[in-house]
Amino acid sequence: MTILTTVGACLGLLVLVLMSLAPALVELDARFPVAQREQGPAAKAPRTPRAARPTPGVTRATRGTRITAHA
Protein backbone atom coordinates (compact mmCIF):
# COMPACT_ATOMS: atom_id res chain seq x y z
CA MET A 1 0.00 0.00 0.00
CA THR A 2 2.93 2.34 0.63
CA ILE A 3 4.12 2.14 -3.00
CA LEU A 4 0.63 2.92 -4.32
CA THR A 5 0.32 5.84 -1.92
CA THR A 6 3.70 7.23 -3.00
CA VAL A 7 2.92 6.87 -6.71
CA GLY A 8 -0.49 8.46 -6.21
CA ALA A 9 0.98 11.38 -4.30
CA CYS A 10 3.65 11.94 -6.96
CA LEU A 11 1.09 11.83 -9.77
CA GLY A 12 -1.19 14.18 -7.85
CA LEU A 13 1.64 16.68 -7.40
CA LEU A 14 2.51 16.38 -11.09
CA VAL A 15 -1.10 17.17 -12.02
CA LEU A 16 -1.08 20.19 -9.69
CA VAL A 17 2.17 21.48 -11.23
CA LEU A 18 0.79 21.11 -14.75
CA MET A 19 -2.43 22.86 -13.75
CA SER A 20 -0.44 25.75 -12.26
CA LEU A 21 1.62 26.07 -15.47
CA ALA A 22 -1.43 26.21 -17.76
CA PRO A 23 -2.07 29.99 -17.41
CA ALA A 24 1.60 30.73 -18.10
CA LEU A 25 1.52 28.56 -21.22
CA VAL A 26 -1.61 30.33 -22.46
CA GLU A 27 0.05 33.70 -21.84
CA LEU A 28 3.17 32.66 -23.75
CA ASP A 29 1.05 31.36 -26.61
CA ALA A 30 -0.80 34.68 -26.83
CA ARG A 31 2.39 36.73 -26.57
CA PHE A 32 4.51 34.71 -28.99
CA PRO A 33 2.24 33.08 -31.57
CA VAL A 34 3.73 30.34 -33.70
CA ALA A 35 4.24 31.35 -37.33
CA GLN A 36 2.72 29.17 -40.02
CA ARG A 37 5.23 26.96 -41.80
CA GLU A 38 5.62 27.32 -45.51
CA GLN A 39 4.14 24.29 -47.23
CA GLY A 40 5.68 22.52 -50.20
CA PRO A 41 4.08 22.25 -53.64
CA ALA A 42 2.57 18.84 -52.87
CA ALA A 43 0.57 20.26 -49.96
CA LYS A 44 -0.69 23.21 -52.03
CA ALA A 45 -1.97 21.07 -54.90
CA PRO A 46 -5.74 20.53 -54.84
CA ARG A 47 -6.76 17.07 -53.77
CA THR A 48 -8.94 15.05 -56.06
CA PRO A 49 -11.77 13.16 -54.35
CA ARG A 50 -11.47 9.40 -54.51
CA ALA A 51 -14.34 6.97 -54.68
CA ALA A 52 -15.08 5.02 -51.53
CA ARG A 53 -13.71 1.52 -51.52
CA PRO A 54 -16.27 -1.25 -51.09
CA THR A 55 -16.42 -2.96 -47.75
CA PRO A 56 -14.94 -6.45 -48.00
CA GLY A 57 -17.45 -9.25 -47.55
CA VAL A 58 -20.52 -7.05 -48.08
CA THR A 59 -22.55 -7.61 -51.19
CA ARG A 60 -24.71 -5.03 -52.90
CA ALA A 61 -27.90 -6.72 -51.69
CA THR A 62 -27.07 -6.15 -48.01
CA ARG A 63 -25.22 -2.85 -48.25
CA GLY A 64 -28.31 -0.65 -47.82
CA THR A 65 -30.30 -2.86 -45.47
CA ARG A 66 -30.29 -2.73 -41.72
CA ILE A 67 -29.01 -5.91 -40.10
CA THR A 68 -29.88 -6.59 -36.47
CA ALA A 69 -28.91 -9.34 -34.09
CA HIS A 70 -32.51 -10.13 -33.14
CA ALA A 71 -33.78 -13.53 -34.14
matplotlib code that plots the C-alpha trace (Angstrom):
import matplotlib.pyplot as plt

x = [0.0, 2.9, 4.1, 0.6, 0.3, 3.7, 2.9, -0.5, 1.0, 3.6, 1.1, -1.2, 1.6, 2.5, -1.1, -1.1, 2.2, 0.8, -2.4, -0.4, 1.6, -1.4, -2.1, 1.6, 1.5, -1.6, 0.0, 3.2, 1.0, -0.8, 2.4, 4.5, 2.2, 3.7, 4.2, 2.7, 5.2, 5.6, 4.1, 5.7, 4.1, 2.6, 0.6, -0.7, -2.0, -5.7, -6.8, -8.9, -11.8, -11.5, -14.3, -15.1, -13.7, -16.3, -16.4, -14.9, -17.5, -20.5, -22.5, -24.7, -27.9, -27.1, -25.2, -28.3, -30.3, -30.3, -29.0, -29.9, -28.9, -32.5, -33.8]
y = [0.0, 2.3, 2.1, 2.9, 5.8, 7.2, 6.9, 8.5, 11.4, 11.9, 11.8, 14.2, 16.7, 16.4, 17.2, 20.2, 21.5, 21.1, 22.9, 25.7, 26.1, 26.2, 30.0, 30.7, 28.6, 30.3, 33.7, 32.7, 31.4, 34.7, 36.7, 34.7, 33.1, 30.3, 31.4, 29.2, 27.0, 27.3, 24.3, 22.5, 22.3, 18.8, 20.3, 23.2, 21.1, 20.5, 17.1, 15.0, 13.2, 9.4, 7.0, 5.0, 1.5, -1.3, -3.0, -6.5, -9.3, -7.0, -7.6, -5.0, -6.7, -6.1, -2.9, -0.6, -2.9, -2.7, -5.9, -6.6, -9.3, -10.1, -13.5]
z = [0.0, 0.6, -3.0, -4.3, -1.9, -3.0, -6.7, -6.2, -4.3, -7.0, -9.8, -7.8, -7.4, -11.1, -12.0, -9.7, -11.2, -14.8, -13.8, -12.3, -15.5, -17.8, -17.4, -18.1, -21.2, -22.5, -21.8, -23.7, -26.6, -26.8, -26.6, -29.0, -31.6, -33.7, -37.3, -40.0, -41.8, -45.5, -47.2, -50.2, -53.6, -52.9, -50.0, -52.0, -54.9, -54.8, -53.8, -56.1, -54.4, -54.5, -54.7, -51.5, -51.5, -51.1, -47.8, -48.0, -47.6, -48.1, -51.2, -52.9, -51.7, -48.0, -48.3, -47.8, -45.5, -41.7, -40.1, -36.5, -34.1, -33.1, -34.1]

ax = plt.figure().add_subplot(projection="3d")
ax.plot(x, y, z, "-o")
ax.set_aspect("equal")
plt.show()
